[in-house]
Amino acid sequence: MDNNALDFVLSNYDSLFLETPIVYAGINYYQEYDLSELEFVSGVVEIHDIKETLELALNLHPATENVYVIVDNQTKTGELFKQEVENDVVPNFENTNFIFLSDSLDQIKQELDAPLQNSIVLLLAFSKDIYGNFYDYTQVEQYMGQFDKLPIYTTSSVYMGNNVVGGKITSAYDQGRKAGEIAINLLSGVDITELPRTYFPDNKYVFNFPALERFGISINRLPADSIIQNKPPSFYENYPVIFWIIMILVPFSIVFIYVLREENLKLHSLLSELNDAKEEAQSYNEELTAANEQLTSYNEELIAQNEEIESNYQEIEQLNNKIIHLLEIISEVENEEVKEEDFFQKFLNTLIIEIPEADYGSVSIIEGDSWRFLVTLGHDINGLKSLNLKKSYAFIAEKSMVLDNVISLDEEKMPKDVANLMYKFTKPIKSSLLKTIKIDENRYLDISLDIKKDSDENFSEESVRFFDSLLNVAKMFFVNRLRTQEVKNAYATFASKLSILAESHDENSKKHIYRVSELSAFFAEKLGFPKEHVEKIRDFSPLHDVGKLFIPAEILNKPGKLNEQEWEEVRKHPLYADNLLDDPYFETARKIALYHHEHYDGSGYPFRLRGELIPIEAQIVGLVDVYDALRSKRSYKAAFSHREAIDILLNGDHRTKPDHFNPRLLEILKKYEKEIEEMYKKYEE
């Protein structure tokens, strides 16, 4: 596989592989080899359509002035790619500025974080940097995922991540499949001389749908027969129940309307005949008066039947709309990604739409002794949320009921100043339809629909029944959300106990756990992480050394210096943690535990990752863990002061170097060292 491998085989064929058939794949610039003269080879060459891909990219982005070409200059494949671009591609695009990024991932990041205007990226191959570091294609694909400001095009399937727009792609999978077929033929007894020396790939245009959408590229502008990856599921795949309801109702509605139309046509025809008969019989008025009255009565009966049919059709339409709205709400009851306020806002909107008498509404929650508003429609939600309300202020309606001016009932239970603010933040109300749902012993869900003060409307019995039946959906959502939170709390409790157990060899373990947790969250906040991400780091950073549960206690508690074999065993604890934390819930904890001993300069363990290839969560905990270790007394050293620990981290000593840490984290350490010292003291006390 690849040019270097074929070079090795050809140069050592007589001594190592004589009379052995050779199958090759992934060979770039096959013209360098006289394959037609080699009777012992057969395989697939790899042709990258660089020019075609670039022409397509410039056609899709006509304002392009600069092309960043990512290709290493340290491997044979990279050198050949670069020569082709310089010799065969660049001369065909005189008005385009080509910028080669060949040195390192840091160079790529520096250029693409602040790119020139009207630029695109052409990603060809990057396997080795100028410092001798090798990169797997999956590492490069993931690394390029951070640059979403520029459209990225490529010619190789191995780089086709979601962040890449696409290109005319040579497929590594197709080449491997074809090479496998050739190998099967040879193993089945076919003589290699009977096979073609060279098979050519069928490159196809392949694109990523998310990237097309991000850069506003219409599929209609792409070449015919283009393959579109990661296209979102259809309406049917997302909402199969709604789809089949529509498929059933639409034909029924068409048939119903057709029958209704035929009846109307018959009715109009009959009326026309009656009018003609009436005109013809005017001369016989006295004789036919009785018959005329009978026909008139029949006509009125038909009209009444027609009006009844129309009314039934409208009722069916209204019922159909209610079913669709209910299905939309029910489909989100178990969706954990839906925020509580968003669900109840949609729920309240549906109630207002389907209960025609209602003008305003609100959803509030009673928890323990407090009462707070969650969402409203019409009323001032920000004002109501600002009130300090108690459970004793609220009117509890155990059954669905209609009350006039319910706020006046609340007013009797609350202080006058709170009541005045309640009037200020709510619209004037004529009457309210409300019910208080008991969730558990400490929680109640209060839902109210209001008719405005000057309205002539009144809640019908049908509206009350519909309101009462739909509240079960709200209760289902709230109960499901509480159960989900209980499960998350159980996970968090388990993680906390597990972290204490992992540090049980250290008499200062609980203090160490809390210090690492709070300091890690502090660094995450200063990096601008979202609140949910900060909380995950706060919860899971104490599990960084959970792998030490599998290290023998006599090693962890050894008072003297560890020998090399003992140190080797200690260095395995991140790998032990990787096996322990394989649940999706613990993904953040797994990253921290597996990578927190990696160093930014690549000198850490267990994988010697460098730079941004180390998850940022692990980088944070790694720095905090070293700081806390410096501040803590050990059997082999005394505790350092805060000032001494900061000086070692920023300037280094015989074991610790500043190059071990992300420069951004060191800047935070230097800028907020006073706050960090105070936090340490707080948990030390």
C-alpha positions as CSV (number, residue, x, y, z in Angstrom):
1,M,0.0,0.0,0.0
2,D,1.3,3.4,-1.1
3,N,4.4,4.5,-3.0
4,N,7.0,3.8,-0.2
5,A,5.8,0.2,0.1
6,L,6.0,-0.4,-3.6
7,D,9.5,1.2,-3.8
8,F,10.6,-1.3,-1.1
9,V,9.1,-4.3,-2.8
10,L,10.6,-3.4,-6.2
11,S,14.1,-2.7,-4.8
12,N,14.1,-6.0,-2.8
13,Y,12.1,-8.3,-5.1
14,D,14.9,-10.6,-6.1
15,S,16.1,-11.1,-2.6
16,L,12.8,-11.3,-0.6
17,F,9.8,-11.9,-2.9
18,L,11.1,-13.7,-6.0
19,E,8.4,-15.5,-8.0
20,T,5.7,-14.1,-5.6
21,P,2.8,-12.2,-7.2
22,I,2.5,-8.6,-5.8
23,V,-0.8,-6.8,-5.4
24,Y,-0.5,-3.0,-4.9
25,A,-3.0,-0.2,-4.2
26,G,-2.9,3.5,-3.3
27,I,0.0,4.2,-5.8
28,N,0.3,7.9,-6.7
29,Y,1.9,9.0,-10.0
30,Y,2.1,5.5,-11.4
31,Q,3.8,6.9,-14.5
32,E,7.1,6.9,-12.4
33,Y,7.0,3.1,-12.6
34,D,7.1,1.0,-15.8
35,L,4.4,-1.2,-14.5
36,S,3.6,-2.7,-17.9
37,E,7.1,-4.4,-17.8
38,L,6.6,-6.0,-14.4
39,E,4.8,-9.3,-15.0
40,F,4.6,-10.1,-11.3
41,V,2.4,-7.1,-10.3
42,S,-1.3,-6.2,-10.6
43,G,-3.2,-3.6,-8.7
44,V,-4.9,-0.2,-8.5
45,V,-3.3,3.1,-9.0
46,E,-4.5,6.2,-7.2
47,I,-5.3,9.3,-9.3
48,H,-6.2,12.5,-7.5
49,D,-8.2,14.9,-9.7
50,I,-6.7,18.0,-8.1
51,K,-7.3,20.3,-11.1
52,E,-11.0,19.2,-11.5
53,T,-11.6,19.6,-7.8
54,L,-10.1,23.1,-7.7
55,E,-12.0,24.1,-10.9
56,L,-15.3,23.0,-9.2
57,A,-14.4,24.9,-6.0
58,L,-13.6,28.1,-7.8
59,N,-16.9,27.8,-9.8
60,L,-18.8,27.4,-6.5
61,H,-16.9,30.3,-4.9
62,P,-16.3,32.7,-7.8
63,A,-15.0,35.5,-5.5
64,T,-12.0,33.3,-4.4
65,E,-8.6,35.1,-4.5
66,N,-6.5,32.8,-2.3
67,V,-6.2,29.0,-2.1
68,Y,-4.5,27.5,1.0
69,V,-2.9,24.2,0.0
70,I,-2.4,21.8,2.9
71,V,0.3,19.2,1.8
72,D,3.3,18.0,3.7
73,N,6.8,18.2,2.0
74,Q,8.3,15.4,4.1
75,T,6.8,12.2,2.5
76,K,7.1,11.0,-1.1
77,T,3.3,11.3,-1.6
78,G,3.3,14.8,-0.2
79,E,6.3,15.9,-2.4
80,L,4.7,14.5,-5.5
81,F,1.4,16.2,-4.7
82,K,3.2,19.5,-4.2
83,Q,5.1,19.2,-7.5
84,E,1.9,18.5,-9.4
85,V,0.2,21.5,-7.9
86,E,3.2,23.8,-8.6
87,N,3.8,22.5,-12.1
88,D,0.4,21.4,-13.5
89,V,-2.2,23.3,-11.5
90,V,-0.9,26.7,-10.5
91,P,-0.1,27.8,-14.1
92,N,-3.8,27.3,-15.0
93,F,-5.0,29.7,-12.4
94,E,-3.1,32.9,-13.0
95,N,-5.4,35.2,-11.0
96,T,-5.4,33.0,-7.9
97,N,-2.8,33.2,-5.0
98,F,-1.7,29.8,-3.8
99,I,-0.4,29.6,-0.2
100,F,1.3,26.3,0.8
101,L,1.0,25.1,4.4
102,S,3.5,22.3,4.7
103,D,5.4,22.8,8.0
104,S,3.2,21.8,10.9
105,L,-0.3,21.7,12.4
106,D,0.6,24.9,14.4
107,Q,1.4,26.7,11.1
108,I,-2.0,25.5,9.7
109,K,-3.9,26.7,12.8
110,Q,-2.1,30.1,12.8
111,E,-3.0,30.7,9.1
112,L,-6.5,29.4,9.1
113,D,-7.6,31.0,12.4
114,A,-7.2,34.4,10.7
115,P,-7.4,33.6,7.0
116,L,-7.2,36.1,4.2
117,Q,-10.5,37.3,2.8
118,N,-12.1,35.4,-0.2
119,S,-10.1,32.2,0.5
120,I,-10.7,28.5,0.3
121,V,-8.7,25.4,1.5
122,L,-7.4,22.5,-0.6
123,L,-6.6,19.6,1.7
124,L,-4.4,17.0,-0.1
125,A,-2.2,15.1,2.3
126,F,-0.5,15.8,5.6
127,S,1.3,12.8,7.2
128,K,4.5,14.2,8.6
129,D,5.6,17.7,9.8
130,I,9.0,19.3,9.6
131,Y,9.7,18.2,13.2
132,G,9.4,14.5,12.3
133,N,6.0,13.9,13.8
134,F,3.8,11.5,12.0
135,Y,0.0,12.0,11.9
136,D,-2.7,9.4,11.2
137,Y,-5.3,10.6,8.6
138,T,-8.0,10.5,11.4
139,Q,-6.0,12.9,13.5
140,V,-5.7,15.4,10.5
141,E,-9.4,15.0,9.7
142,Q,-10.4,15.8,13.3
143,Y,-7.9,18.6,13.6
144,M,-9.3,20.3,10.4
145,G,-12.8,20.1,11.9
146,Q,-12.1,23.3,14.0
147,F,-11.8,25.5,10.9
148,D,-15.4,26.1,9.9
149,K,-14.9,29.7,8.6
150,L,-13.5,28.5,5.2
151,P,-14.8,26.0,2.7
152,I,-12.4,23.0,2.6
153,Y,-12.1,20.8,-0.5
154,T,-10.2,17.5,-0.8
155,T,-9.5,14.7,-3.3
156,S,-9.3,11.9,-0.8
157,S,-12.1,10.0,0.9
158,V,-10.1,9.6,4.2
159,Y,-10.5,13.4,4.9
160,M,-14.2,13.5,4.1
161,G,-15.3,14.6,7.6
162,N,-18.5,16.7,8.1
163,N,-16.5,19.9,8.0
164,V,-15.2,19.3,4.5
165,V,-17.3,20.5,1.6
166,G,-16.1,17.7,-0.8
167,G,-14.5,17.3,-4.2
168,K,-13.7,14.8,-6.9
169,I,-12.8,12.0,-4.5
170,T,-10.6,8.9,-4.9
171,S,-11.9,6.3,-2.6
172,A,-9.5,4.3,-0.4
173,Y,-12.4,1.9,0.3
174,D,-12.9,1.2,-3.5
175,Q,-9.2,0.7,-4.0
176,G,-9.0,-1.8,-1.1
177,R,-12.0,-3.7,-2.4
178,K,-10.5,-4.0,-5.9
179,A,-7.2,-5.1,-4.4
180,G,-9.0,-7.7,-2.4
181,E,-10.7,-9.0,-5.5
182,I,-7.4,-9.4,-7.3
183,A,-5.9,-11.2,-4.3
184,I,-8.9,-13.6,-4.2
185,N,-8.3,-14.4,-8.0
186,L,-4.6,-15.1,-7.3
187,L,-5.4,-17.3,-4.3
188,S,-8.0,-19.2,-6.5
189,G,-5.2,-20.1,-8.9
190,V,-5.4,-17.4,-11.5
191,D,-1.9,-16.6,-13.0
192,I,-1.0,-13.0,-12.4
193,T,0.2,-12.6,-16.0
194,E,-3.4,-13.1,-17.1
195,L,-4.5,-10.0,-15.1
196,P,-4.0,-6.4,-16.2
197,R,-1.0,-4.7,-14.7
198,T,-3.0,-1.6,-13.8
199,Y,-6.6,-0.8,-12.8
200,F,-7.7,2.8,-12.8
201,P,-10.1,4.2,-10.1
202,D,-13.5,5.6,-10.9
203,N,-13.3,8.9,-9.0
204,K,-16.7,10.4,-8.1
205,Y,-17.8,13.8,-6.9
206,V,-18.7,13.5,-3.2
207,F,-20.0,16.3,-0.9
208,N,-21.0,16.7,2.7
209,F,-24.6,18.1,3.2
210,P,-23.9,20.0,6.5
211,A,-20.9,21.9,4.8
212,L,-23.0,22.6,1.7
213,E,-25.7,24.2,3.9
214,R,-23.1,26.1,6.0
215,F,-21.7,27.9,2.9
216,G,-25.1,28.2,1.1
217,I,-24.2,25.9,-1.8
218,S,-27.2,24.6,-3.6
219,I,-27.2,20.9,-4.6
220,N,-28.4,22.0,-8.1
221,R,-25.0,23.7,-8.7
222,L,-23.1,20.4,-8.2
223,P,-22.1,18.0,-11.0
224,A,-24.6,15.4,-12.1
225,D,-24.5,12.1,-10.2
226,S,-22.8,13.8,-7.3
227,I,-23.0,11.8,-4.0
228,I,-24.3,13.7,-1.0
229,Q,-23.3,12.4,2.4
230,N,-24.8,13.1,5.8
231,K,-28.1,14.4,4.4
232,P,-30.7,14.9,7.2
233,P,-33.5,12.4,7.4
234,S,-36.8,13.1,5.6
235,F,-40.0,14.3,7.2
236,Y,-41.2,10.6,7.1
237,E,-38.1,9.4,9.0
238,N,-38.6,12.1,11.7
239,Y,-42.4,11.9,12.0
240,P,-43.7,8.6,10.7
241,V,-46.9,8.7,12.8
242,I,-47.8,12.2,11.5
243,F,-46.9,11.1,8.0
244,W,-49.3,8.2,8.0
245,I,-52.0,10.2,9.6
246,I,-51.7,12.7,6.8
247,M,-51.6,9.9,4.2
248,I,-54.8,8.5,5.6
249,L,-56.6,11.8,6.1
250,V,-55.8,13.3,2.7
251,P,-57.4,10.6,0.6
252,F,-60.4,10.5,2.9
253,S,-60.7,14.3,2.7
254,I,-60.4,14.2,-1.1
255,V,-63.1,11.5,-1.4
256,F,-65.3,13.4,1.1
257,I,-64.9,16.7,-0.8
258,Y,-65.6,14.9,-4.1
259,V,-68.9,13.4,-2.7
260,L,-69.8,16.8,-1.3
261,R,-69.2,18.4,-4.6
262,E,-71.3,15.8,-6.4
263,E,-74.1,16.4,-4.0
264,N,-73.8,20.2,-4.5
265,L,-73.9,19.7,-8.3
266,K,-77.0,17.5,-8.0
267,L,-78.6,20.1,-5.7
268,H,-77.8,22.9,-8.1
269,S,-79.2,20.8,-11.0
270,L,-82.4,20.1,-9.0
271,L,-82.8,23.8,-8.2
272,S,-82.4,24.7,-11.9
273,E,-85.1,22.1,-12.8
274,L,-87.4,23.4,-10.2
275,N,-87.0,27.0,-11.4
276,D,-87.8,25.9,-14.9
277,A,-90.8,24.0,-13.8
278,K,-92.0,26.9,-11.7
279,E,-91.8,29.3,-14.8
280,E,-93.6,26.7,-17.0
281,A,-96.3,26.1,-14.4
282,Q,-97.1,29.8,-13.6
283,S,-100.1,29.6,-16.0
284,Y,-101.4,26.6,-13.9
285,N,-100.7,28.4,-10.6
286,E,-104.0,27.5,-9.0
287,E,-103.8,23.8,-9.8
288,L,-100.1,23.4,-8.9
289,T,-99.8,25.6,-5.7
290,A,-99.8,22.6,-3.4
291,A,-97.2,20.8,-5.5
292,N,-95.0,23.9,-5.5
293,E,-95.1,24.2,-1.8
294,Q,-94.1,20.5,-1.4
295,L,-91.1,21.1,-3.7
296,T,-90.1,24.2,-1.8
297,S,-90.1,22.2,1.4
298,Y,-88.0,19.5,-0.2
299,N,-85.5,22.1,-1.4
300,E,-85.2,23.6,2.1
301,E,-84.6,20.1,3.5
302,L,-81.7,19.5,1.0
303,I,-80.2,22.9,1.9
304,A,-80.3,22.0,5.6
305,Q,-78.6,18.7,4.9
306,N,-75.9,20.5,2.9
307,E,-75.3,22.9,5.8
308,E,-75.0,19.9,8.2
309,I,-72.5,18.2,5.9
310,E,-70.4,21.4,5.8
311,S,-70.5,21.7,9.5
312,N,-69.4,18.1,9.9
313,Y,-66.5,18.7,7.5
314,Q,-65.3,21.7,9.5
315,E,-65.4,19.6,12.8
316,I,-63.3,16.9,11.1
317,E,-60.7,19.6,10.1
318,Q,-60.6,21.0,13.6
319,L,-60.2,17.5,15.1
320,N,-57.4,16.8,12.6
321,N,-55.5,19.9,13.7
322,K,-55.9,19.0,17.3
323,I,-54.5,15.6,16.7
324,I,-51.5,17.0,14.9
325,H,-50.8,19.5,17.7
326,L,-51.1,16.8,20.3
327,L,-48.7,14.5,18.5
328,E,-46.1,17.3,18.2
329,I,-46.3,17.9,22.0
330,I,-46.3,14.2,22.9
331,S,-43.3,13.6,20.7
332,E,-41.2,15.9,22.9
333,V,-42.2,14.5,26.3
334,E,-39.2,12.2,26.5
335,N,-36.8,14.4,24.6
336,E,-34.1,15.4,27.2
337,E,-32.7,18.0,24.9
338,V,-35.9,20.1,25.0
339,K,-35.6,22.8,27.7
340,E,-38.3,22.9,30.4
341,E,-39.4,26.4,29.5
342,D,-39.4,25.7,25.7
343,F,-41.7,22.7,26.2
344,F,-44.2,24.5,28.4
345,Q,-44.2,27.5,26.1
346,K,-45.2,25.3,23.2
347,F,-47.7,23.5,25.4
348,L,-49.3,26.8,26.5
349,N,-49.4,28.0,22.9
350,T,-51.2,24.8,21.8
351,L,-53.8,25.3,24.6
352,I,-54.5,28.9,23.5
353,I,-54.9,27.8,19.9
354,E,-57.2,24.8,20.6
355,I,-59.3,26.5,23.2
356,P,-60.7,29.5,21.3
357,E,-62.1,31.4,24.2
358,A,-58.7,31.8,25.9
359,D,-56.7,35.0,25.3
360,Y,-53.8,34.7,27.9
361,G,-52.3,31.9,29.9
362,S,-49.5,30.9,32.4
363,V,-47.7,27.9,33.7
364,S,-46.2,28.1,37.2
365,I,-44.5,25.7,39.6
366,I,-44.9,25.3,43.4
367,E,-41.8,23.7,44.9
368,G,-41.7,23.3,48.7
369,D,-42.7,26.7,50.1
370,S,-41.9,28.7,47.0
371,W,-44.1,29.6,43.9
372,R,-42.5,30.7,40.6
373,F,-43.8,31.4,37.1
374,L,-42.2,29.3,34.3
375,V,-43.8,30.7,31.1
376,T,-46.7,33.0,30.2
377,L,-48.6,34.2,27.1
378,G,-49.8,37.8,27.2
379,H,-48.6,38.5,30.8
380,D,-45.2,40.0,31.7
381,I,-43.1,36.9,32.4
382,N,-40.0,38.8,33.4
383,G,-42.0,40.8,36.0
384,L,-43.7,37.7,37.4
385,K,-40.4,35.9,37.6
386,S,-39.0,38.8,39.7
387,L,-41.6,38.3,42.4
388,N,-40.7,36.5,45.6
389,L,-43.8,34.3,45.8
390,K,-44.7,31.7,48.4
391,K,-46.8,28.6,48.2
392,S,-49.3,30.1,50.6
393,Y,-50.1,32.9,48.1
394,A,-51.4,30.5,45.5
395,F,-54.9,29.3,44.9
396,I,-54.8,25.5,44.7
397,A,-57.4,24.1,42.3
398,E,-57.4,20.3,42.6
399,K,-59.9,19.9,39.8
400,S,-60.3,21.9,36.5
401,M,-62.5,24.8,37.2
402,V,-63.5,28.2,35.9
403,L,-63.2,31.2,38.3
404,D,-63.9,34.9,37.8
405,N,-60.9,37.2,38.6
406,V,-58.7,34.5,40.1
407,I,-56.0,37.1,41.0
408,S,-58.4,38.7,43.5
409,L,-58.5,35.3,45.3
410,D,-54.6,35.2,45.4
411,E,-54.7,38.8,46.6
412,E,-56.5,37.7,49.8
413,K,-53.5,35.4,50.6
414,M,-50.6,37.7,49.8
415,P,-49.2,41.0,51.2
416,K,-50.6,44.2,49.5
417,D,-47.3,45.2,47.9
418,V,-46.9,41.8,46.3
419,A,-50.6,41.9,45.2
420,N,-50.0,45.3,43.6
421,L,-47.1,44.0,41.6
422,M,-49.1,40.9,40.6
423,Y,-51.8,43.2,39.1
424,K,-49.0,45.3,37.4
425,F,-47.5,42.3,35.6
426,T,-50.7,40.6,34.5
427,K,-53.3,41.6,31.9
428,P,-56.9,42.4,33.2
429,I,-58.8,39.1,33.4
430,K,-62.5,38.3,33.1
431,S,-62.3,34.6,34.1
432,S,-59.8,31.8,34.3
433,L,-59.7,28.1,33.6
434,L,-57.2,26.5,35.9
435,K,-56.0,23.4,37.6
436,T,-53.2,22.5,40.0
437,I,-51.5,19.2,39.3
438,K,-49.8,17.3,42.1
439,I,-46.4,16.0,40.9
440,D,-45.2,14.7,44.3
441,E,-45.4,15.7,48.0
442,N,-43.3,18.9,47.4
443,R,-44.1,19.9,43.8
444,Y,-47.3,21.2,42.1
445,L,-47.8,22.3,38.5
446,D,-50.3,25.2,38.1
447,I,-51.7,25.9,34.6
448,S,-54.1,28.7,33.9
449,L,-55.9,30.0,30.8
450,D,-57.5,33.5,30.9
451,I,-60.2,35.4,29.1
452,K,-59.5,39.1,28.8
453,K,-61.7,41.4,30.9
454,D,-63.9,43.0,28.2
455,S,-64.5,39.8,26.2
456,D,-68.0,38.3,25.6
457,E,-66.5,34.7,25.6
458,N,-67.0,32.1,28.2
459,F,-65.3,28.7,28.6
460,S,-67.5,25.9,27.2
461,E,-67.8,22.4,28.7
462,E,-66.0,21.0,25.7
463,S,-63.0,23.4,26.3
464,V,-62.9,22.4,30.0
465,R,-62.8,18.7,29.1
466,F,-60.1,19.2,26.5
467,F,-58.1,21.3,28.9
468,D,-58.4,18.7,31.6
469,S,-57.3,15.8,29.3
470,L,-54.3,17.6,27.9
471,L,-52.8,18.4,31.3
472,N,-51.8,14.8,31.7
473,V,-49.2,15.4,28.9
474,A,-47.7,18.3,31.0
475,K,-47.6,16.0,34.1
476,M,-45.9,13.3,32.0
477,F,-43.2,15.7,30.9
478,F,-42.5,17.0,34.3
479,V,-42.4,13.6,36.0
480,N,-40.1,12.3,33.2
481,R,-37.8,15.3,33.6
482,L,-37.6,14.7,37.4
483,R,-36.8,11.0,36.9
484,T,-34.1,11.9,34.5
485,Q,-32.6,14.4,37.0
486,E,-32.7,11.7,39.7
487,V,-30.7,9.4,37.4
488,K,-28.2,12.1,36.7
489,N,-27.9,12.8,40.4
490,A,-27.3,9.1,41.0
491,Y,-24.6,9.1,38.4
492,A,-23.0,12.2,40.1
493,T,-23.2,10.6,43.5
494,F,-21.5,7.5,42.2
495,A,-18.8,9.5,40.5
496,S,-18.2,11.4,43.8
497,K,-17.9,8.2,45.8
498,L,-15.7,6.6,43.2
499,S,-13.3,9.6,43.2
500,I,-13.0,9.4,47.0
501,L,-12.3,5.7,46.8
502,A,-9.6,6.3,44.1
503,E,-7.8,8.8,46.4
504,S,-8.3,6.7,49.6
505,H,-4.6,6.0,49.8
506,D,-4.0,9.7,50.5
507,E,-5.0,11.0,53.9
508,N,-5.7,14.4,52.3
509,S,-7.9,12.8,49.6
510,K,-11.2,14.6,50.2
511,K,-9.6,18.0,50.3
512,H,-7.6,17.2,47.1
513,I,-10.8,16.1,45.3
514,Y,-12.7,19.3,46.1
515,R,-9.7,21.5,45.3
516,V,-9.2,19.8,41.9
517,S,-12.9,20.0,41.2
518,E,-13.3,23.7,42.0
519,L,-10.0,24.9,40.5
520,S,-10.7,23.0,37.3
521,A,-14.2,24.6,37.0
522,F,-12.5,28.0,37.6
523,F,-10.2,27.5,34.7
524,A,-13.0,26.3,32.4
525,E,-15.1,29.4,33.2
526,K,-12.1,31.7,32.4
527,L,-11.7,29.9,29.1
528,G,-15.4,30.9,28.3
529,F,-16.8,27.3,28.4
530,P,-20.7,27.0,28.4
531,K,-22.2,26.6,31.9
532,E,-23.1,22.9,31.2
533,H,-19.5,22.1,30.1
534,V,-18.1,23.8,33.2
535,E,-20.4,21.7,35.5
536,K,-19.3,18.5,33.7
537,I,-15.6,19.4,34.4
538,R,-16.5,20.3,38.0
539,D,-18.3,16.9,38.5
540,F,-15.8,14.6,36.6
541,S,-12.4,16.1,37.3
542,P,-12.2,14.3,40.7
543,L,-12.2,11.0,38.7
544,H,-8.8,11.9,37.1
545,D,-6.9,9.2,39.1
546,V,-9.7,6.6,39.3
547,G,-7.4,4.2,37.4
548,K,-5.3,4.0,40.6
549,L,-7.9,1.7,42.0
550,F,-6.2,-1.0,40.0
551,I,-2.6,-0.1,41.2
552,P,-1.4,-2.3,44.1
553,A,-1.8,-0.4,47.5
554,E,1.8,-1.3,48.4
555,I,3.0,0.8,45.4
556,L,0.7,3.8,46.1
557,N,1.6,3.9,49.8
558,K,5.3,3.1,49.4
559,P,7.1,5.7,51.7
560,G,10.3,5.7,49.7
561,K,11.2,6.3,46.0
562,L,9.5,4.0,43.4
563,N,11.8,1.9,41.2
564,E,11.4,1.9,37.4
565,Q,9.1,-1.2,37.4
566,E,6.8,0.4,40.0
567,W,6.7,3.7,38.1
568,E,5.8,1.8,34.9
569,E,2.8,0.2,36.7
570,V,1.7,3.7,38.1
571,R,1.9,5.1,34.5
572,K,-0.8,2.6,33.5
573,H,-3.5,4.1,35.6
574,P,-4.9,6.3,32.8
575,L,-5.3,3.1,30.7
576,Y,-7.1,1.3,33.5
577,A,-9.4,4.4,33.8
578,D,-10.2,4.1,30.1
579,N,-11.7,0.6,30.6
580,L,-13.5,1.6,33.8
581,L,-15.2,4.7,32.4
582,D,-16.7,3.3,29.1
583,D,-20.2,4.5,29.8
584,P,-21.3,7.3,27.4
585,Y,-22.4,9.4,30.5
586,F,-18.7,9.4,31.7
587,E,-17.2,10.5,28.3
588,T,-15.9,13.8,29.8
589,A,-14.5,11.8,32.8
590,R,-12.9,9.3,30.5
591,K,-11.1,12.0,28.5
592,I,-9.8,13.6,31.7
593,A,-8.6,10.3,33.3
594,L,-7.0,9.0,30.1
595,Y,-5.2,12.1,29.0
596,H,-4.5,14.3,32.1
597,H,-0.8,13.2,32.2
598,E,-0.2,14.1,28.5
599,H,2.1,17.2,28.1
600,Y,1.6,20.0,25.6
601,D,5.0,19.5,24.2
602,G,4.4,15.8,23.6
603,S,6.6,14.5,26.6
604,G,3.7,13.0,28.6
605,Y,2.1,9.6,28.8
606,P,0.5,7.2,27.9
607,F,0.3,8.3,24.2
608,R,2.8,11.2,24.0
609,L,0.1,13.5,22.4
610,R,1.0,17.1,21.9
611,G,-0.8,20.4,21.6
612,E,-4.5,20.6,20.8
613,L,-4.6,16.8,20.2
614,I,-5.0,16.6,23.9
615,P,-8.6,17.2,25.0
616,I,-8.8,20.6,26.7
617,E,-10.6,19.1,29.7
618,A,-7.6,16.9,30.4
619,Q,-5.2,19.9,29.9
620,I,-7.0,21.8,32.6
621,V,-7.1,19.0,35.1
622,G,-3.4,18.2,34.3
623,L,-2.3,21.7,35.3
624,V,-4.5,21.8,38.4
625,D,-3.4,18.4,39.5
626,V,0.3,19.4,39.3
627,Y,-0.4,22.7,41.2
628,D,-2.2,20.8,44.0
629,A,0.5,18.1,44.1
630,L,3.1,20.9,44.6
631,R,1.1,22.4,47.4
632,S,0.6,19.0,49.1
633,K,3.0,17.2,51.5
634,R,4.2,13.8,50.2
635,S,6.3,11.1,51.8
636,Y,9.2,12.1,49.5
637,K,8.8,15.9,49.7
638,A,7.5,18.8,51.8
639,A,4.6,21.0,50.7
640,F,5.5,24.1,48.6
641,S,3.9,27.5,49.2
642,H,1.6,29.0,46.7
643,R,4.3,31.4,45.5
644,E,6.8,28.5,45.1
645,A,4.2,26.4,43.2
646,I,3.4,29.3,40.8
647,D,7.1,29.9,40.1
648,I,7.7,26.2,39.3
649,L,4.7,26.1,36.9
650,L,5.7,29.4,35.1
651,N,9.5,28.9,35.1
652,G,10.1,25.2,35.7
653,D,12.4,23.1,37.9
654,H,14.1,19.7,37.5
655,R,10.8,17.9,36.9
656,T,8.2,20.4,35.7
657,K,8.5,22.7,32.6
658,P,6.2,25.4,31.4
659,D,6.3,23.6,28.0
660,H,4.2,20.8,29.6
661,F,1.1,23.1,29.7
662,N,-1.1,25.0,27.3
663,P,0.1,28.7,27.2
664,R,-3.5,29.9,27.5
665,L,-3.8,28.0,30.9
666,L,-0.6,29.5,32.1
667,E,-1.9,33.0,31.3
668,I,-5.0,32.3,33.4
669,L,-2.8,30.9,36.2
670,K,-0.6,34.1,36.1
671,K,-3.5,36.5,35.8
672,Y,-5.7,35.0,38.6
673,E,-3.1,33.6,40.9
674,K,-4.6,35.5,43.9
675,E,-8.0,34.1,43.4
676,I,-6.5,30.6,43.0
677,E,-4.6,31.0,46.3
678,E,-7.8,32.0,48.1
679,M,-9.7,29.0,46.6
680,Y,-7.0,26.7,47.8
681,K,-7.0,28.1,51.3
682,K,-10.8,27.8,51.4
683,Y,-10.7,24.1,50.8
684,E,-7.6,23.6,52.9
685,E,-9.5,25.0,55.9
